[in-house]
Amino acid sequence: MNGFVQRLKHLHGLIGLFTGWLLLLVILSGSLSFYRAELDNLQLFKFAAVPELTPAASGQSAALAQTFLVQHAPMATQWYIELPQARRPYLTLHWLQPVATGQRNAQLYQQLLDADSGKPLTAALPIQFGATDHQLGGLFFQLHYNLLQLFGPISRSVVAYLALLWLLLSIAGLLSLRGRWRTLWQIKPSELPAATARTLRHNQLALLTLPFALLFASSGWLTQMFSDNPAPQRQLYPDQPYQFYAELFPPAQPFAGARQNNSAPLPDLAALVVAAEQQLALPIGKISLTLPGTAQSTVLLTGSAAAQISNQLPNILFKYDTSGWQQVLRSQSDVVASQTPIAHSRSVWYGLHQSLYASSELRFGLFISGMLCCWMIWLGLRSWLQRQPAAFWRQLILPLTAVVSFALVLGCAGMILLQLLPLDWLGGYALSQQLLGLIVAATLALSVSCWHRFISATN
């Protein structure tokens, strides 16, 4: 048994050494993503007070959004409206402009509006599909989700396998502490040598954050596995590999197709929202309207994701015919009922990982757990490297690991503080470029500091 435990410790140390700093980045950015909406508000309003959400104003907000889109995007092939929520008390509009002369693809735009007046809070911004790194909270979410494409097309797979390695690290570390779980809390770190105290704190934090690690490592792996590798998808679904993602994100709205010259009246979105909220008995969070102003148009109203665990949200679909706008789908229950048990389980795990259900108190607890995980990783890396007999590990790899780890933390903290400053000259740089610049600057500053300390020590 002792030999098995020693092998587990060795495996735990090697995996942690080669993936620790990258895992720290994923967990740090994921922890900040618990406050994604609040970070977006910080970037948008800075020191100004965030507007309060007006009760029972969904219909009014939908009307304001429709008026704006009719004026500014009448020929768009799709309108996508996110209604104000408690954490995002403003309208978020997206619209898809058809392919223009000289363009290869349709262009997606985003603009934010005041929920009460309908006045623009931002300019119309061209964005890529799925991109959120133009907003502060979205930047950290993208960093957590795909490392800002640092590894190109396999970035999401890298994050997925990091989640799996995090799970393996947690299990290996847990088994290596077998029989000592209770005694860990009976020892005071202050009574031990510094190196031993760091190892003890690492083990204590590992046990303390174990539920957090097991939940988010397993859910991260289950929802992102095979993200960029179609081979396992073909094995699971030989007839239709795309079913792997279609089951997790089932399409509830028919494909729009090309716009045709058969005009039809626009729906009264405010009235549809009020009717849908009464029928579903919960607030409407999103509205999707395809081919506005044509007879092929459809409107999908989806319930709010707040306080929901599964990503399969209740929705109502309306379609235009000769008698007007008619409801064709009552809710999402039929889709959920047709899911396989595996797909339904993945849907729940996805919702657990997103944590949109979390109250403010739970969200703070999850954030603190993530920060403790980052501290645990750093203590483990430092403890393992300082125990190595070869000077190479202690004099080169340890300072390098410290510089990279602290530069990541300082870069993220600096990025948040930077949004409070009215620095217009940074407007020409994307948020991802600003974050990279801060991390590089912190790395250089810490490297110079470490070099001076090394020279002083040798003299």
C-alpha positions as CSV (number, residue, x, y, z in Angstrom):
1,M,0.0,0.0,0.0
2,N,2.9,2.4,0.8
3,G,4.3,1.8,-2.7
4,F,0.9,2.6,-4.3
5,V,0.6,5.8,-2.2
6,Q,4.1,6.9,-3.2
7,R,3.2,6.3,-6.9
8,L,0.1,8.3,-6.5
9,K,2.1,11.2,-4.9
10,H,4.6,11.0,-7.7
11,L,1.9,11.1,-10.4
12,H,0.1,13.9,-8.5
13,G,3.3,16.0,-8.5
14,L,4.2,15.4,-12.1
15,I,0.7,16.2,-13.5
16,G,0.5,19.3,-11.2
17,L,4.0,20.5,-12.3
18,F,3.2,20.4,-16.1
19,T,-0.4,21.6,-16.0
20,G,-0.5,23.6,-12.8
21,W,0.0,27.1,-14.1
22,L,-2.4,26.6,-17.0
23,L,-5.0,25.0,-14.7
24,L,-4.6,28.0,-12.4
25,L,-5.4,30.3,-15.3
26,V,-8.5,28.3,-16.2
27,I,-9.8,28.2,-12.6
28,L,-8.9,31.9,-12.0
29,S,-10.8,33.1,-15.1
30,G,-13.7,30.7,-14.3
31,S,-14.0,32.1,-10.8
32,L,-14.1,35.6,-12.1
33,S,-16.8,34.5,-14.6
34,F,-19.1,33.9,-11.6
35,Y,-19.3,37.7,-11.7
36,R,-19.5,38.0,-15.5
37,A,-22.5,40.2,-15.5
38,E,-21.1,42.5,-12.7
39,L,-17.8,42.9,-14.6
40,D,-19.7,43.8,-17.8
41,N,-21.6,46.4,-15.8
42,L,-18.3,47.8,-14.4
43,Q,-17.0,48.2,-17.9
44,L,-20.2,49.8,-19.1
45,F,-21.1,52.2,-16.2
46,K,-17.7,52.5,-14.4
47,F,-18.3,54.7,-11.3
48,A,-21.9,55.5,-12.3
49,A,-24.8,53.8,-10.5
50,V,-26.1,50.7,-12.3
51,P,-29.8,51.2,-13.2
52,E,-32.3,49.3,-11.2
53,L,-34.5,46.8,-12.9
54,T,-38.1,48.1,-13.2
55,P,-40.6,45.4,-12.1
56,A,-43.0,44.1,-14.7
57,A,-41.3,46.0,-17.6
58,S,-40.7,43.1,-20.0
59,G,-43.4,44.1,-22.4
60,Q,-42.2,47.7,-22.5
61,S,-38.6,46.7,-23.0
62,A,-39.6,44.4,-25.9
63,A,-41.5,47.3,-27.5
64,L,-38.4,49.5,-27.2
65,A,-36.2,46.9,-28.7
66,Q,-38.6,46.3,-31.6
67,T,-38.8,50.0,-32.3
68,F,-35.0,50.3,-32.4
69,L,-34.5,47.3,-34.6
70,V,-37.2,48.4,-37.1
71,Q,-35.4,51.7,-37.5
72,H,-31.8,50.4,-37.6
73,A,-32.0,46.8,-38.9
74,P,-35.1,46.4,-41.0
75,M,-33.5,44.0,-43.5
76,A,-31.7,41.8,-40.9
77,T,-32.3,38.1,-41.3
78,Q,-32.6,37.6,-37.5
79,W,-33.2,39.7,-34.4
80,Y,-32.1,38.5,-31.1
81,I,-33.2,40.3,-27.9
82,E,-32.1,39.7,-24.4
83,L,-34.5,41.4,-22.0
84,P,-33.3,43.2,-18.9
85,Q,-32.5,40.9,-15.9
86,A,-31.6,41.7,-12.3
87,R,-27.9,41.4,-13.0
88,R,-28.1,43.0,-16.4
89,P,-30.7,45.7,-16.2
90,Y,-30.4,46.8,-19.9
91,L,-31.4,45.5,-23.3
92,T,-28.9,43.5,-25.3
93,L,-29.7,43.4,-29.0
94,H,-28.1,41.3,-31.7
95,W,-29.0,41.3,-35.4
96,L,-27.7,39.5,-38.4
97,Q,-27.1,41.6,-41.5
98,P,-27.3,39.7,-44.8
99,V,-24.2,39.4,-47.0
100,A,-23.3,42.7,-48.5
101,T,-21.4,43.5,-51.6
102,G,-17.7,42.6,-51.1
103,Q,-18.4,40.4,-48.0
104,R,-18.2,36.7,-47.8
105,N,-20.4,36.1,-44.8
106,A,-23.3,37.8,-43.0
107,Q,-22.3,40.1,-40.2
108,L,-23.6,39.9,-36.6
109,Y,-23.9,43.2,-34.6
110,Q,-24.5,43.9,-30.9
111,Q,-25.8,47.0,-29.2
112,L,-26.9,47.8,-25.7
113,L,-29.9,50.0,-24.9
114,D,-31.3,51.6,-21.8
115,A,-34.3,49.5,-20.7
116,D,-36.4,52.5,-19.8
117,S,-35.8,55.0,-22.5
118,G,-34.4,52.8,-25.4
119,K,-31.4,55.1,-25.8
120,P,-28.2,53.4,-26.9
121,L,-25.7,52.7,-24.2
122,T,-23.0,51.6,-26.7
123,A,-22.4,51.9,-30.4
124,A,-23.4,49.1,-32.8
125,L,-20.4,46.7,-32.6
126,P,-19.7,44.0,-35.3
127,I,-18.8,40.7,-33.5
128,Q,-18.1,37.1,-34.4
129,F,-20.6,34.4,-33.6
130,G,-20.2,33.2,-30.0
131,A,-17.6,35.9,-29.2
132,T,-17.9,37.7,-25.9
133,D,-14.4,39.0,-25.4
134,H,-15.4,42.5,-26.3
135,Q,-17.0,42.8,-22.8
136,L,-15.0,42.5,-19.6
137,G,-16.9,39.6,-18.0
138,G,-17.1,38.0,-21.4
139,L,-13.3,38.2,-21.8
140,F,-12.7,36.2,-18.6
141,F,-15.5,33.7,-19.7
142,Q,-13.7,33.2,-23.1
143,L,-10.4,32.9,-21.3
144,H,-11.9,30.2,-19.1
145,Y,-13.8,28.5,-22.0
146,N,-11.3,28.4,-24.8
147,L,-8.1,30.3,-23.5
148,L,-8.9,33.0,-26.0
149,Q,-7.9,30.6,-28.8
150,L,-4.3,30.5,-27.5
151,F,-3.9,27.0,-28.9
152,G,-5.9,27.6,-32.1
153,P,-8.7,25.2,-33.1
154,I,-7.9,22.7,-30.3
155,S,-8.2,25.3,-27.5
156,R,-11.6,24.0,-26.2
157,S,-10.2,20.5,-26.2
158,V,-7.2,21.6,-24.2
159,V,-9.6,23.1,-21.6
160,A,-11.6,19.9,-21.6
161,Y,-8.6,17.8,-20.9
162,L,-7.4,20.2,-18.3
163,A,-10.7,19.6,-16.5
164,L,-10.1,15.9,-16.7
165,L,-6.6,16.3,-15.3
166,W,-8.0,18.4,-12.5
167,L,-10.3,15.6,-11.7
168,L,-7.5,13.1,-11.8
169,L,-5.3,15.3,-9.6
170,S,-8.1,15.6,-7.0
171,I,-8.7,11.9,-6.9
172,A,-5.0,11.0,-6.8
173,G,-4.3,13.6,-4.1
174,L,-7.3,12.4,-2.1
175,L,-6.2,8.8,-2.2
176,S,-2.6,9.7,-1.3
177,L,-4.0,11.3,1.9
178,R,-6.0,8.2,2.9
179,G,-6.1,7.7,6.6
180,R,-4.8,11.2,7.3
181,W,-7.9,13.3,6.5
182,R,-8.8,14.0,10.1
183,T,-5.3,14.5,11.5
184,L,-4.7,17.2,8.9
185,W,-6.9,19.6,10.9
186,Q,-5.3,18.7,14.2
187,I,-1.9,20.1,13.1
188,K,-1.1,23.8,13.3
189,P,1.0,25.0,10.4
190,S,2.6,27.7,12.6
191,E,4.4,24.9,14.6
192,L,6.0,23.4,11.5
193,P,8.9,24.3,9.3
194,A,8.0,26.6,6.4
195,A,8.2,23.9,3.7
196,T,6.2,21.4,5.7
197,A,3.6,24.1,6.6
198,R,3.0,24.9,2.9
199,T,2.5,21.2,2.1
200,L,0.0,21.0,5.0
201,R,-1.9,24.0,3.9
202,H,-2.0,22.6,0.3
203,N,-3.5,19.4,1.7
204,Q,-6.0,21.2,3.9
205,L,-7.2,23.5,1.1
206,A,-7.5,20.4,-1.2
207,L,-9.9,18.8,1.2
208,L,-11.7,22.0,1.9
209,T,-12.3,22.7,-1.8
210,L,-12.8,19.1,-2.8
211,P,-16.6,19.4,-3.5
212,F,-15.9,22.5,-5.7
213,A,-13.2,20.6,-7.6
214,L,-15.3,17.5,-8.2
215,L,-18.3,19.4,-9.3
216,F,-16.6,21.8,-11.7
217,A,-13.9,19.4,-13.0
218,S,-16.4,16.7,-13.8
219,S,-19.1,19.0,-15.3
220,G,-16.4,20.9,-17.3
221,W,-15.2,17.6,-18.8
222,L,-18.6,16.1,-19.5
223,T,-19.9,19.2,-21.2
224,Q,-16.8,19.9,-23.3
225,M,-15.4,16.5,-24.0
226,F,-14.7,15.8,-27.7
227,S,-15.3,19.5,-28.5
228,D,-12.9,19.6,-31.4
229,N,-12.5,15.9,-32.0
230,P,-15.2,14.4,-34.3
231,A,-14.0,10.9,-34.1
232,P,-15.7,10.0,-30.7
233,Q,-18.8,11.8,-31.9
234,R,-18.9,9.5,-34.9
235,Q,-18.5,6.5,-32.6
236,L,-21.4,7.6,-30.3
237,Y,-23.6,8.8,-33.2
238,P,-22.6,7.0,-36.4
239,D,-25.6,8.2,-38.4
240,Q,-25.5,11.8,-37.3
241,P,-22.3,13.0,-35.5
242,Y,-23.8,16.5,-35.0
243,Q,-26.4,15.0,-32.7
244,F,-23.7,15.1,-30.0
245,Y,-24.3,18.9,-29.7
246,A,-27.8,19.0,-31.0
247,E,-28.9,17.0,-27.9
248,L,-27.2,19.5,-25.6
249,F,-28.5,22.5,-27.5
250,P,-31.7,21.3,-29.3
251,P,-32.9,23.7,-32.0
252,A,-36.3,25.0,-30.9
253,Q,-36.7,27.4,-33.8
254,P,-36.9,26.3,-37.5
255,F,-34.1,27.3,-39.8
256,A,-35.1,30.6,-41.4
257,G,-33.6,30.2,-44.9
258,A,-33.2,33.0,-47.4
259,R,-35.4,36.1,-47.2
260,Q,-38.2,36.2,-49.8
261,N,-40.3,39.0,-51.1
262,N,-43.5,38.1,-49.4
263,S,-44.0,40.8,-46.8
264,A,-46.0,40.3,-43.7
265,P,-46.8,42.4,-40.6
266,L,-44.4,42.3,-37.7
267,P,-45.6,40.8,-34.5
268,D,-46.4,42.9,-31.4
269,L,-43.5,41.6,-29.3
270,A,-44.7,43.3,-26.2
271,A,-48.1,41.5,-26.3
272,L,-46.4,38.2,-27.1
273,V,-44.1,38.6,-24.1
274,V,-46.9,39.3,-21.7
275,A,-48.9,36.3,-23.0
276,A,-45.9,34.0,-22.8
277,E,-45.1,35.1,-19.3
278,Q,-48.6,34.4,-18.2
279,Q,-48.6,30.9,-19.9
280,L,-45.2,29.8,-18.6
281,A,-45.5,31.5,-15.2
282,L,-41.9,32.8,-15.3
283,P,-40.2,35.8,-16.9
284,I,-39.1,35.8,-20.5
285,G,-35.4,36.2,-20.9
286,K,-34.8,36.1,-24.7
287,I,-36.6,36.7,-27.9
288,S,-35.5,35.4,-31.3
289,L,-37.2,36.6,-34.5
290,T,-36.2,35.3,-37.9
291,L,-36.7,37.0,-41.2
292,P,-38.7,40.0,-39.7
293,G,-41.3,41.5,-42.0
294,T,-41.8,38.3,-44.1
295,A,-44.3,35.5,-44.1
296,Q,-41.6,32.9,-43.2
297,S,-40.9,34.8,-39.9
298,T,-41.0,33.0,-36.6
299,V,-40.7,34.2,-33.0
300,L,-39.2,32.2,-30.2
301,L,-39.7,33.4,-26.6
302,T,-37.5,31.7,-24.0
303,G,-37.8,31.8,-20.3
304,S,-35.2,33.4,-18.1
305,A,-32.2,31.3,-17.3
306,A,-32.0,32.8,-13.8
307,A,-32.6,30.3,-11.0
308,Q,-32.5,27.4,-13.6
309,I,-30.1,24.5,-13.5
310,S,-30.8,22.7,-16.8
311,N,-30.1,24.6,-20.1
312,Q,-33.3,23.3,-21.5
313,L,-35.5,26.3,-20.8
314,P,-39.2,26.5,-21.4
315,N,-40.1,28.4,-24.6
316,I,-43.0,29.3,-26.8
317,L,-42.8,29.5,-30.6
318,F,-45.1,31.7,-32.8
319,K,-45.3,31.5,-36.6
320,Y,-47.1,33.7,-39.0
321,D,-49.8,32.4,-41.3
322,T,-52.8,33.9,-43.1
323,S,-54.8,34.3,-39.9
324,G,-52.0,36.1,-38.1
325,W,-49.4,35.1,-35.5
326,Q,-50.2,31.6,-34.1
327,Q,-48.5,29.6,-31.3
328,V,-47.1,26.3,-32.7
329,L,-45.2,25.0,-29.7
330,R,-46.4,25.4,-26.1
331,S,-43.1,24.7,-24.3
332,Q,-39.9,22.8,-24.3
333,S,-41.2,19.8,-22.4
334,D,-41.7,17.6,-25.5
335,V,-38.0,18.2,-26.5
336,V,-36.8,17.3,-23.0
337,A,-39.0,14.2,-22.9
338,S,-37.5,13.0,-26.1
339,Q,-33.9,13.3,-24.9
340,T,-31.8,10.3,-24.1
341,P,-30.8,9.8,-20.5
342,I,-27.2,10.6,-21.3
343,A,-28.2,13.8,-23.1
344,H,-30.4,14.9,-20.3
345,S,-27.6,14.2,-17.8
346,R,-25.2,16.3,-19.8
347,S,-27.8,19.1,-19.9
348,V,-28.0,19.2,-16.1
349,W,-24.2,19.1,-15.8
350,Y,-23.9,22.0,-18.2
351,G,-26.4,24.0,-16.2
352,L,-24.5,23.2,-12.9
353,H,-21.3,24.3,-14.5
354,Q,-22.8,27.6,-15.8
355,S,-24.1,28.4,-12.3
356,L,-26.8,30.8,-13.5
357,Y,-29.0,29.4,-10.7
358,A,-26.7,30.7,-8.0
359,S,-27.9,33.3,-5.6
360,S,-25.6,36.2,-4.7
361,E,-24.5,34.3,-1.5
362,L,-23.8,31.0,-3.3
363,R,-22.0,32.9,-6.1
364,F,-19.7,34.5,-3.6
365,G,-19.0,31.1,-2.0
366,L,-18.2,29.6,-5.4
367,F,-15.9,32.5,-6.1
368,I,-14.0,32.1,-2.8
369,S,-13.7,28.4,-3.4
370,G,-12.2,29.1,-6.8
371,M,-9.7,31.5,-5.3
372,L,-8.8,28.9,-2.6
373,C,-8.2,26.4,-5.4
374,C,-5.8,28.8,-7.1
375,W,-3.9,29.3,-3.8
376,M,-3.9,25.5,-3.3
377,I,-2.3,25.0,-6.7
378,W,0.4,27.6,-6.0
379,L,1.2,26.1,-2.6
380,G,1.4,22.6,-4.2
381,L,3.7,23.7,-7.0
382,R,6.0,25.7,-4.6
383,S,6.1,22.8,-2.1
384,W,7.0,20.2,-4.7
385,L,9.7,22.3,-6.4
386,Q,11.4,23.3,-3.1
387,R,11.7,19.6,-2.1
388,Q,13.6,18.7,-5.2
389,P,17.3,18.0,-4.6
390,A,18.5,19.3,-7.9
391,A,19.2,23.1,-8.0
392,F,17.7,23.3,-11.5
393,W,14.2,22.9,-10.0
394,R,14.7,25.3,-7.1
395,Q,16.7,28.0,-8.8
396,L,15.1,28.1,-12.2
397,I,11.8,26.3,-12.5
398,L,10.5,27.6,-9.1
399,P,11.1,31.3,-9.9
400,L,9.7,30.9,-13.4
401,T,6.6,29.2,-12.1
402,A,6.2,32.0,-9.5
403,V,6.6,34.7,-12.1
404,V,4.1,33.1,-14.5
405,S,1.5,32.4,-11.8
406,F,1.6,35.8,-10.2
407,A,1.7,37.6,-13.6
408,L,-1.5,35.9,-14.5
409,V,-3.2,37.0,-11.3
410,L,-1.8,40.6,-11.5
411,G,-2.8,40.8,-15.2
412,C,-6.4,39.9,-14.5
413,A,-6.6,42.2,-11.5
414,G,-5.0,45.0,-13.5
415,M,-7.5,44.4,-16.3
416,I,-10.4,45.0,-14.0
417,L,-8.9,48.1,-12.5
418,L,-8.1,49.5,-15.9
419,Q,-11.8,49.6,-16.9
420,L,-12.3,52.2,-14.2
421,L,-9.9,54.7,-15.9
422,P,-11.1,57.0,-18.7
423,L,-8.2,56.0,-21.0
424,D,-9.6,56.7,-24.5
425,W,-6.2,55.9,-26.1
426,L,-6.8,52.2,-25.2
427,G,-9.9,52.2,-27.4
428,G,-7.8,51.0,-30.4
429,Y,-6.8,47.8,-28.6
430,A,-9.1,44.9,-28.0
431,L,-9.7,43.7,-24.4
432,S,-7.7,40.6,-25.1
433,Q,-4.7,42.6,-26.3
434,Q,-4.9,44.8,-23.2
435,L,-5.0,41.7,-21.0
436,L,-2.1,40.2,-22.8
437,G,-0.1,43.4,-22.5
438,L,-0.8,43.6,-18.7
439,I,0.3,40.0,-18.2
440,V,3.5,40.5,-20.3
441,A,4.3,43.7,-18.3
442,A,3.7,42.0,-15.0
443,T,5.9,39.1,-16.2
444,L,8.8,41.5,-17.1
445,A,8.5,43.4,-13.8
446,L,8.5,40.2,-11.7
447,S,11.3,38.8,-13.7
448,V,13.5,41.9,-13.1
449,S,12.6,41.7,-9.4
450,C,13.6,38.0,-9.2
451,W,16.8,38.7,-11.1
452,H,17.8,41.5,-8.7
453,R,17.0,39.2,-5.7
454,F,19.1,36.4,-7.2
455,I,22.1,38.8,-7.8
456,S,21.8,40.1,-4.3
457,A,21.7,36.6,-2.9
458,T,24.8,35.5,-4.8
459,N,26.8,38.5,-3.8
